Amino acid sequence: MLTFEQKLAIAGSFPELQRKDVSMKRVNFHYEESAADKTTVVYHLHPSGNGFVYAGLLDGFTMDDKGFVNIRDFNEDELRQLIAASIRSLSEYEPPQPANGKKSAPRQGPWTDAEGHTLTLTFEEDLWYVYAGLNLDAAFESYEEAEAYLREEGFAPKA
């Protein structure tokens, strides 16, 4: 098993990734040039050696429901190959086109329902958040998930 420092060095050797220190001495690495909403490639790399790499657009990996693979027991070659494949998948990603051929742009801001209630959709740090006033109502990993939720609840973008 690679040490935390070795895993940090491997992830840090990819010049297209930006390191972001997070809570509890964990480290994330982001691919800011991602063509997808997802930019996190290495997630919660911890001094214990545990951590995750995003593989949600790849086949052949055992991953959690958010598309992350646990890299605790990966060797150097496996880790390098997975990180490179993750970056490649995020750079080559093409969002699905709506059936009518028109591409809907992500829309941040207020959404209203027929009764005049307003929810606000915002994108912050790789997640889409839905707020009811100052209270967080829901969080989603993609715009499509957030949009589906809002529409199911009877909301539409405020004109």
TORPA-4810 file (N, C-alpha, C, O; in nm, 3 decimals):
<nodes>
NODE_1_0.085_-0.119_0.000_0.000_0.000_0.000_0.089_0.124_0.000_0.186_0.132_0.075_M
NODE_2_0.054_0.220_-0.083_0.128_0.346_-0.089_0.097_0.431_0.034_-0.012_0.422_0.090_L
NODE_3_0.193_0.511_0.074_0.171_0.603_0.186_0.094_0.725_0.136_0.079_0.747_0.016_T
NODE_4_0.047_0.802_0.231_-0.021_0.928_0.200_0.070_1.018_0.117_0.027_1.076_0.017_F
NODE_5_0.197_1.029_0.158_0.292_1.115_0.087_0.314_1.067_-0.056_0.324_1.149_-0.147_E
NODE_6_0.321_0.936_-0.075_0.339_0.882_-0.210_0.217_0.912_-0.297_0.230_0.949_-0.413_Q
NODE_7_0.099_0.895_-0.240_-0.024_0.924_-0.315_-0.034_1.073_-0.347_-0.077_1.110_-0.456_K
NODE_8_0.005_1.157_-0.252_0.008_1.302_-0.277_0.102_1.334_-0.392_0.069_1.414_-0.480_L
NODE_9_0.220_1.273_-0.390_0.320_1.299_-0.495_0.268_1.254_-0.632_0.289_1.323_-0.731_A
NODE_10_0.202_1.140_-0.636_0.147_1.090_-0.763_0.040_1.186_-0.815_0.045_1.227_-0.931_I
NODE_11_-0.056_1.220_-0.731_-0.162_1.313_-0.774_-0.103_1.448_-0.812_-0.146_1.511_-0.909_A
NODE_12_-0.004_1.494_-0.735_0.059_1.622_-0.762_0.143_1.623_-0.888_0.178_1.730_-0.938_G
NODE_13_0.177_1.505_-0.940_0.259_1.498_-1.061_0.177_1.525_-1.188_0.234_1.537_-1.297_S
NODE_14_0.046_1.534_-1.174_-0.039_1.567_-1.289_-0.056_1.719_-1.292_-0.129_1.774_-1.210_F
NODE_15_0.011_1.787_-1.386_0.009_1.934_-1.386_-0.130_1.993_-1.408_-0.153_2.109_-1.373_P
NODE_16_-0.222_1.917_-1.465_-0.356_1.969_-1.490_-0.445_1.967_-1.367_-0.556_2.020_-1.370_E
NODE_17_-0.397_1.908_-1.257_-0.476_1.902_-1.133_-0.432_2.012_-1.036_-0.314_2.043_-1.024_L
NODE_18_-0.530_2.070_-0.966_-0.503_2.171_-0.864_-0.534_2.110_-0.727_-0.641_2.054_-0.705_Q
NODE_19_-0.438_2.123_-0.638_-0.454_2.071_-0.502_-0.540_2.167_-0.420_-0.525_2.289_-0.429_R
NODE_20_-0.630_2.109_-0.340_-0.712_2.187_-0.247_-0.715_2.114_-0.114_-0.770_2.004_-0.105_K
NODE_21_-0.656_2.174_-0.012_-0.659_2.116_0.121_-0.798_2.136_0.180_-0.854_2.246_0.173_D
NODE_22_-0.853_2.030_0.239_-0.986_2.037_0.300_-0.975_1.996_0.446_-0.864_1.981_0.498_V
NODE_23_-1.085_1.979_0.513_-1.087_1.954_0.657_-1.021_1.821_0.694_-1.006_1.731_0.612_S
NODE_24_-0.982_1.812_0.820_-0.926_1.691_0.879_-0.803_1.640_0.804_-0.784_1.519_0.789_M
NODE_25_-0.719_1.732_0.756_-0.593_1.703_0.686_-0.613_1.627_0.555_-0.518_1.569_0.502_K
NODE_26_-0.735_1.628_0.503_-0.762_1.562_0.377_-0.728_1.657_0.262_-0.725_1.779_0.278_R
NODE_27_-0.704_1.597_0.145_-0.665_1.675_0.028_-0.749_1.629_-0.092_-0.769_1.510_-0.114_V
NODE_28_-0.798_1.726_-0.167_-0.867_1.699_-0.294_-0.780_1.751_-0.407_-0.699_1.843_-0.387_N
NODE_29_-0.795_1.693_-0.525_-0.731_1.745_-0.645_-0.841_1.764_-0.749_-0.919_1.673_-0.777_F
NODE_30_-0.846_1.885_-0.807_-0.950_1.921_-0.903_-0.893_1.940_-1.042_-0.780_1.985_-1.059_H
NODE_31_-0.973_1.905_-1.140_-0.942_1.927_-1.281_-1.035_2.037_-1.329_-1.148_2.011_-1.370_Y
NODE_32_-0.985_2.160_-1.325_-1.069_2.277_-1.354_-1.109_2.287_-1.500_-1.204_2.358_-1.533_E
NODE_33_-1.040_2.217_-1.589_-1.073_2.221_-1.732_-1.176_2.115_-1.770_-1.200_2.092_-1.888_E
NODE_34_-1.237_2.052_-1.672_-1.335_1.947_-1.696_-1.449_1.996_-1.785_-1.499_2.107_-1.768_S
NODE_35_-1.488_1.912_-1.880_-1.602_1.944_-1.966_-1.734_1.906_-1.898_-1.841_1.942_-1.946_A
NODE_36_-1.726_1.835_-1.786_-1.843_1.794_-1.709_-1.859_1.886_-1.589_-1.768_1.962_-1.556_A
NODE_37_-1.975_1.880_-1.522_-1.994_1.956_-1.399_-1.895_1.912_-1.292_-1.853_1.993_-1.209_D
NODE_38_-1.858_1.787_-1.294_-1.766_1.729_-1.196_-1.624_1.777_-1.224_-1.577_1.768_-1.338_K
NODE_39_-1.553_1.829_-1.122_-1.413_1.866_-1.138_-1.322_1.792_-1.040_-1.200_1.794_-1.057_T
NODE_40_-1.379_1.726_-0.940_-1.298_1.656_-0.841_-1.249_1.523_-0.899_-1.330_1.438_-0.936_T
NODE_41_-1.116_1.506_-0.906_-1.057_1.381_-0.954_-1.014_1.297_-0.835_-1.051_1.180_-0.825_V
NODE_42_-0.935_1.356_-0.744_-0.893_1.286_-0.622_-0.970_1.349_-0.507_-0.970_1.470_-0.489_V
NODE_43_-1.037_1.264_-0.430_-1.130_1.312_-0.327_-1.091_1.258_-0.190_-1.073_1.137_-0.173_Y
NODE_44_-1.078_1.347_-0.095_-1.054_1.315_0.046_-0.937_1.219_0.067_-0.948_1.121_0.140_H
NODE_45_-0.824_1.250_0.002_-0.701_1.175_0.028_-0.661_1.207_0.171_-0.640_1.323_0.206_L
NODE_46_-0.649_1.104_0.254_-0.631_1.121_0.398_-0.495_1.067_0.442_-0.443_0.974_0.380_H
NODE_47_-0.436_1.124_0.547_-0.308_1.074_0.597_-0.308_0.924_0.630_-0.201_0.864_0.637_P
NODE_48_-0.423_0.865_0.651_-0.431_0.720_0.675_-0.400_0.640_0.549_-0.379_0.519_0.554_S
NODE_49_-0.396_0.709_0.434_-0.374_0.642_0.306_-0.502_0.617_0.230_-0.499_0.577_0.113_G
NODE_50_-0.614_0.640_0.294_-0.742_0.620_0.227_-0.771_0.739_0.136_-0.719_0.849_0.158_N
NODE_51_-0.852_0.718_0.036_-0.891_0.825_-0.055_-0.968_0.767_-0.171_-0.988_0.645_-0.179_G
NODE_52_-1.012_0.854_-0.260_-1.097_0.813_-0.370_-1.058_0.886_-0.498_-1.007_0.998_-0.493_F
NODE_53_-1.081_0.821_-0.612_-1.061_0.883_-0.742_-1.191_0.869_-0.820_-1.254_0.763_-0.817_V
NODE_54_-1.231_0.975_-0.889_-1.356_0.975_-0.964_-1.343_0.886_-1.088_-1.250_0.902_-1.168_Y
NODE_55_-1.436_0.793_-1.103_-1.438_0.703_-1.219_-1.580_0.690_-1.273_-1.612_0.593_-1.342_A
NODE_56_-1.665_0.786_-1.243_-1.806_0.779_-1.280_-1.833_0.772_-1.429_-1.941_0.728_-1.470_G
NODE_57_-1.738_0.814_-1.511_-1.756_0.808_-1.656_-1.679_0.692_-1.718_-1.670_0.681_-1.840_L
NODE_58_-1.623_0.605_-1.633_-1.540_0.493_-1.678_-1.611_0.361_-1.653_-1.701_0.353_-1.569_L
NODE_59_-1.571_0.259_-1.725_-1.623_0.124_-1.704_-1.516_0.039_-1.637_-1.396_0.068_-1.648_D
NODE_60_-1.560_-0.067_-1.569_-1.466_-0.165_-1.516_-1.414_-0.139_-1.377_-1.317_-0.202_-1.336_G
NODE_61_-1.475_-0.048_-1.304_-1.429_-0.018_-1.168_-1.544_-0.035_-1.070_-1.660_-0.008_-1.102_F
NODE_62_-1.511_-0.081_-0.950_-1.609_-0.087_-0.842_-1.609_0.050_-0.776_-1.508_0.093_-0.722_T
NODE_63_-1.723_0.118_-0.781_-1.730_0.254_-0.730_-1.853_0.273_-0.643_-1.946_0.192_-0.646_M
NODE_64_-1.851_0.381_-0.566_-1.967_0.413_-0.483_-2.074_0.480_-0.568_-2.057_0.496_-0.689_D
NODE_65_-2.184_0.518_-0.505_-2.296_0.575_-0.581_-2.266_0.712_-0.640_-2.343_0.762_-0.722_D
NODE_66_-2.155_0.774_-0.601_-2.116_0.903_-0.658_-2.008_0.887_-0.765_-1.961_0.986_-0.820_K
NODE_67_-1.970_0.762_-0.794_-1.873_0.738_-0.900_-1.728_0.736_-0.854_-1.638_0.746_-0.938_G
NODE_68_-1.703_0.724_-0.725_-1.566_0.724_-0.674_-1.518_0.584_-0.643_-1.593_0.500_-0.593_F
NODE_69_-1.389_0.559_-0.673_-1.322_0.432_-0.646_-1.232_0.450_-0.524_-1.157_0.547_-0.518_V
NODE_70_-1.239_0.358_-0.429_-1.150_0.362_-0.313_-1.011_0.320_-0.357_-0.995_0.213_-0.416_N
NODE_71_-0.910_0.403_-0.329_-0.773_0.377_-0.376_-0.679_0.334_-0.263_-0.558_0.337_-0.281_I
NODE_72_-0.732_0.295_-0.152_-0.650_0.259_-0.036_-0.541_0.158_-0.070_-0.426_0.175_-0.029_R
NODE_73_-0.575_0.054_-0.145_-0.480_-0.054_-0.172_-0.421_-0.049_-0.313_-0.363_-0.148_-0.358_D
NODE_74_-0.433_0.063_-0.382_-0.378_0.074_-0.516_-0.226_0.085_-0.512_-0.170_0.144_-0.420_F
NODE_75_-0.159_0.025_-0.614_-0.015_0.047_-0.627_0.006_0.170_-0.716_-0.090_0.228_-0.766_N
NODE_76_0.131_0.208_-0.737_0.160_0.331_-0.811_0.106_0.327_-0.953_0.043_0.424_-0.998_E
NODE_77_0.129_0.218_-1.024_0.081_0.210_-1.163_-0.071_0.217_-1.171_-0.125_0.288_-1.256_D
NODE_78_-0.140_0.145_-1.083_-0.286_0.146_-1.083_-0.339_0.287_-1.055_-0.434_0.332_-1.120_E
NODE_79_-0.278_0.355_-0.959_-0.323_0.490_-0.924_-0.298_0.588_-1.038_-0.386_0.667_-1.072_L
NODE_80_-0.179_0.583_-1.096_-0.149_0.673_-1.209_-0.245_0.649_-1.326_-0.296_0.744_-1.386_R
NODE_81_-0.270_0.522_-1.357_-0.359_0.490_-1.469_-0.501_0.537_-1.442_-0.567_0.590_-1.532_Q
NODE_82_-0.549_0.519_-1.319_-0.686_0.561_-1.286_-0.699_0.713_-1.290_-0.797_0.765_-1.344_L
NODE_83_-0.603_0.785_-1.234_-0.609_0.932_-1.237_-0.605_0.981_-1.381_-0.683_1.069_-1.419_I
NODE_84_-0.516_0.925_-1.463_-0.507_0.966_-1.604_-0.638_0.937_-1.677_-0.684_1.020_-1.756_A
NODE_85_-0.697_0.820_-1.652_-0.824_0.785_-1.717_-0.936_0.878_-1.671_-1.021_0.916_-1.751_A
NODE_86_-0.936_0.914_-1.544_-1.038_1.005_-1.491_-1.028_1.141_-1.558_-1.128_1.197_-1.602_S
NODE_87_-0.907_1.194_-1.567_-0.886_1.324_-1.632_-0.931_1.317_-1.778_-1.000_1.407_-1.827_I
NODE_88_-0.891_1.211_-1.846_-0.928_1.195_-1.987_-1.080_1.190_-2.002_-1.136_1.253_-2.092_R
NODE_89_-1.147_1.114_-1.914_-1.294_1.103_-1.925_-1.362_1.237_-1.901_-1.462_1.268_-1.965_S
NODE_90_-1.307_1.317_-1.810_-1.366_1.448_-1.781_-1.337_1.548_-1.892_-1.416_1.639_-1.916_L
NODE_91_-1.224_1.533_-1.960_-1.191_1.627_-2.067_-1.266_1.593_-2.196_-1.289_1.681_-2.279_S
NODE_92_-1.303_1.465_-2.213_-1.373_1.422_-2.335_-1.524_1.417_-2.318_-1.595_1.386_-2.413_E
NODE_93_-1.573_1.448_-2.200_-1.716_1.437_-2.170_-1.799_1.529_-2.260_-1.766_1.646_-2.278_Y
NODE_94_-1.906_1.473_-2.316_-2.003_1.552_-2.391_-2.138_1.530_-2.327_-2.188_1.417_-2.326_E
NODE_95_-2.199_1.635_-2.274_-2.329_1.618_-2.208_-2.434_1.569_-2.307_-2.430_1.605_-2.425_P
NODE_96_-2.527_1.487_-2.259_-2.634_1.440_-2.348_-2.717_1.558_-2.398_-2.744_1.653_-2.325_P
NODE_97_-2.758_1.549_-2.523_-2.839_1.654_-2.583_-2.987_1.626_-2.556_-3.029_1.511_-2.561_Q
NODE_98_-3.065_1.730_-2.529_-3.210_1.710_-2.515_-3.268_1.654_-2.645_-3.211_1.673_-2.753_P
NODE_99_-3.381_1.586_-2.634_-3.443_1.521_-2.750_-3.474_1.619_-2.862_-3.469_1.581_-2.979_A
NODE_100_-3.504_1.744_-2.830_-3.539_1.841_-2.934_-3.415_1.902_-3.001_-3.428_1.986_-3.089_N
NODE_101_-3.295_1.859_-2.959_-3.172_1.906_-3.020_-3.120_2.036_-2.964_-3.008_2.076_-2.995_G
NODE_102_-3.197_2.103_-2.882_-3.152_2.228_-2.822_-3.080_2.198_-2.692_-3.125_2.116_-2.611_K
NODE_103_-2.970_2.265_-2.673_-2.893_2.245_-2.551_-2.940_2.346_-2.447_-2.939_2.467_-2.472_K
NODE_104_-2.981_2.297_-2.331_-3.025_2.389_-2.227_-2.905_2.426_-2.139_-2.838_2.339_-2.084_S
NODE_105_-2.879_2.553_-2.128_-2.768_2.600_-2.046_-2.806_2.593_-1.899_-2.920_2.623_-1.863_A
NODE_106_-2.711_2.554_-1.814_-2.742_2.555_-1.671_-2.788_2.694_-1.628_-2.731_2.795_-1.669_P
NODE_107_-2.892_2.696_-1.545_-2.949_2.823_-1.506_-2.947_2.838_-1.356_-3.020_2.769_-1.284_R
NODE_108_-2.862_2.928_-1.308_-2.858_2.960_-1.167_-2.959_3.070_-1.140_-2.996_3.146_-1.229_Q
NODE_109_-3.002_3.077_-1.015_-3.093_3.184_-0.978_-3.225_3.132_-0.928_-3.238_3.015_-0.893_G
NODE_110_-3.325_3.220_-0.925_-3.455_3.183_-0.867_-3.539_3.094_-0.958_-3.540_3.110_-1.080_P
NODE_111_-3.608_3.000_-0.895_-3.707_2.914_-0.959_-3.836_2.933_-0.880_-3.833_2.937_-0.757_W
NODE_112_-3.949_2.943_-0.948_-4.076_2.966_-0.879_-4.177_2.858_-0.917_-4.167_2.795_-1.022_T
NODE_113_-4.275_2.838_-0.827_-4.384_2.745_-0.858_-4.512_2.824_-0.882_-4.512_2.947_-0.874_D
NODE_114_-4.620_2.754_-0.911_-4.748_2.818_-0.944_-4.805_2.898_-0.828_-4.883_2.990_-0.849_A
NODE_115_-4.766_2.863_-0.705_-4.816_2.933_-0.587_-4.729_3.053_-0.548_-4.756_3.120_-0.449_E
NODE_116_-4.624_3.079_-0.626_-4.538_3.193_-0.598_-4.422_3.165_-0.505_-4.347_3.257_-0.472_G
NODE_117_-4.404_3.041_-0.462_-4.290_3.007_-0.378_-4.162_3.013_-0.462_-4.164_2.982_-0.581_H
NODE_118_-4.053_3.052_-0.399_-3.926_3.065_-0.471_-3.818_2.980_-0.406_-3.802_2.981_-0.284_T
NODE_119_-3.745_2.907_-0.489_-3.623_2.837_-0.448_-3.510_2.894_-0.532_-3.531_2.934_-0.647_L
NODE_120_-3.390_2.898_-0.476_-3.275_2.953_-0.548_-3.175_2.843_-0.575_-3.136_2.769_-0.485_T
NODE_121_-3.133_2.832_-0.700_-3.035_2.733_-0.743_-2.900_2.802_-0.761_-2.890_2.900_-0.835_L
NODE_122_-2.797_2.750_-0.693_-2.662_2.806_-0.707_-2.561_2.694_-0.727_-2.584_2.581_-0.685_T
NODE_123_-2.448_2.727_-0.791_-2.339_2.631_-0.811_-2.219_2.680_-0.732_-2.167_2.789_-0.757_F
NODE_124_-2.175_2.598_-0.636_-2.061_2.635_-0.552_-1.977_2.511_-0.524_-2.030_2.407_-0.484_E
NODE_125_-1.847_2.523_-0.547_-1.752_2.416_-0.513_-1.798_2.279_-0.559_-1.807_2.186_-0.479_E
NODE_126_-1.826_2.266_-0.686_-1.859_2.139_-0.751_-1.998_2.084_-0.721_-2.028_1.972_-0.763_D
NODE_127_-2.083_2.157_-0.652_-2.217_2.108_-0.623_-2.322_2.213_-0.658_-2.295_2.333_-0.653_L
NODE_128_-2.440_2.166_-0.693_-2.556_2.252_-0.717_-2.641_2.250_-0.591_-2.683_2.144_-0.546_W
NODE_129_-2.666_2.368_-0.535_-2.742_2.380_-0.411_-2.877_2.446_-0.438_-2.887_2.540_-0.517_Y
NODE_130_-2.981_2.395_-0.372_-3.115_2.454_-0.379_-3.145_2.510_-0.241_-3.144_2.438_-0.141_V
NODE_131_-3.173_2.641_-0.236_-3.202_2.709_-0.111_-3.347_2.756_-0.108_-3.401_2.801_-0.209_Y
NODE_132_-3.409_2.745_0.009_-3.538_2.806_0.037_-3.506_2.920_0.133_-3.491_2.899_0.253_A
NODE_133_-3.496_3.040_0.078_-3.448_3.153_0.159_-3.302_3.130_0.194_-3.219_3.110_0.105_G
NODE_134_-3.270_3.133_0.324_-3.133_3.108_0.368_-3.109_2.961_0.403_-2.997_2.922_0.432_L
NODE_135_-3.215_2.880_0.399_-3.205_2.739_0.438_-3.174_2.651_0.318_-3.236_2.663_0.212_N
NODE_136_-3.077_2.561_0.336_-3.043_2.465_0.232_-3.154_2.362_0.221_-3.191_2.299_0.321_L
NODE_137_-3.207_2.344_0.101_-3.314_2.248_0.078_-3.258_2.117_0.023_-3.303_2.010_0.063_D
NODE_138_-3.160_2.125_-0.069_-3.104_2.005_-0.130_-2.971_2.038_-0.196_-2.941_2.155_-0.224_A
NODE_139_-2.890_1.934_-0.221_-2.762_1.950_-0.291_-2.749_1.837_-0.394_-2.789_1.724_-0.368_A
NODE_140_-2.692_1.870_-0.509_-2.681_1.774_-0.619_-2.545_1.784_-0.683_-2.482_1.890_-0.683_F
NODE_141_-2.499_1.672_-0.740_-2.369_1.670_-0.807_-2.375_1.722_-0.949_-2.272_1.761_-1.005_E
NODE_142_-2.493_1.725_-1.010_-2.501_1.775_-1.147_-2.621_1.870_-1.161_-2.717_1.865_-1.083_S
NODE_143_-2.611_1.955_-1.262_-2.721_2.046_-1.291_-2.846_1.967_-1.328_-2.958_2.003_-1.289_Y
NODE_144_-2.827_1.858_-1.404_-2.941_1.778_-1.448_-3.020_1.723_-1.330_-3.143_1.722_-1.333_E
NODE_145_-2.950_1.677_-1.226_-3.018_1.626_-1.107_-3.096_1.738_-1.037_-3.210_1.719_-0.996_E
NODE_146_-3.032_1.854_-1.024_-3.097_1.967_-0.958_-3.220_2.012_-1.037_-3.326_2.038_-0.980_A
NODE_147_-3.204_2.022_-1.169_-3.316_2.063_-1.254_-3.432_1.964_-1.244_-3.547_2.005_-1.233_E
NODE_148_-3.401_1.834_-1.248_-3.506_1.732_-1.238_-3.581_1.744_-1.106_-3.703_1.735_-1.102_A
NODE_149_-3.507_1.766_-0.997_-3.569_1.782_-0.866_-3.663_1.902_-0.865_-3.778_1.891_-0.822_Y
NODE_150_-3.614_2.016_-0.913_-3.695_2.138_-0.912_-3.821_2.121_-0.998_-3.930_2.163_-0.957_L
NODE_151_-3.807_2.061_-1.114_-3.923_2.042_-1.202_-4.022_1.944_-1.140_-4.143_1.964_-1.150_R
NODE_152_-3.973_1.836_-1.075_-4.062_1.741_-1.008_-4.141_1.808_-0.897_-4.255_1.769_-0.868_E
NODE_153_-4.081_1.907_-0.833_-4.147_1.980_-0.725_-4.237_2.091_-0.778_-4.299_2.163_-0.699_E
NODE_154_-4.244_2.106_-0.910_-4.334_2.204_-0.970_-4.273_2.342_-0.992_-4.346_2.439_-1.009_G
NODE_155_-4.141_2.352_-0.992_-4.074_2.480_-1.010_-4.021_2.494_-1.152_-3.990_2.395_-1.219_F
NODE_156_-4.012_2.619_-1.197_-3.957_2.652_-1.328_-3.868_2.774_-1.311_-3.888_2.853_-1.218_A
NODE_157_-3.769_2.791_-1.400_-3.683_2.910_-1.388_-3.766_3.037_-1.395_-3.857_3.049_-1.477_P
NODE_158_-3.734_3.131_-1.308_-3.806_3.259_-1.308_-3.763_3.337_-1.431_-3.644_3.354_-1.457_K
NODE_159_-3.860_3.386_-1.506_-3.831_3.459_-1.630_-3.773_3.595_-1.604_-3.744_3.669_-1.698_A
</nodes>
